[in-house]
Amino acid sequence: MHDYEHLFIRHDDFKIIKGSELIAKYSFGTKTAKHLFCKNCGIKSFYQPRSHPDSYSINLKCVEGPPKIRNVVNFDGKYD
């Protein structure tokens, strides 16, 4: 279990300001999703999901002082 809380951020609104050299990428299956993780600690702080090709999914648990979330969608893990 990843204990991941998704917050979708459009590509145009996302910028890595420090540490991009520490990010590694992993893909499997259809190779559509791009799973990005820290080379040092292994945490998956964000990734490119298949379901939202124009956005990254940010792990809200990795955000210091996260924004207030107005819309929460429960998801059972099945992709239709």
PyMOL commands that set and color helices and strands:
alter all, ss='L'
color gray80, all
select helices_A, chain A and resi 11-13+20-22+60-62
alter helices_A, ss='H'
color red, helices_A
select strands_A, chain A and resi 6-10+23-26+34-38+46-48+55-59
alter strands_A, ss='S'
color yellow, strands_A
deselect
rebuild
show_as cartoon
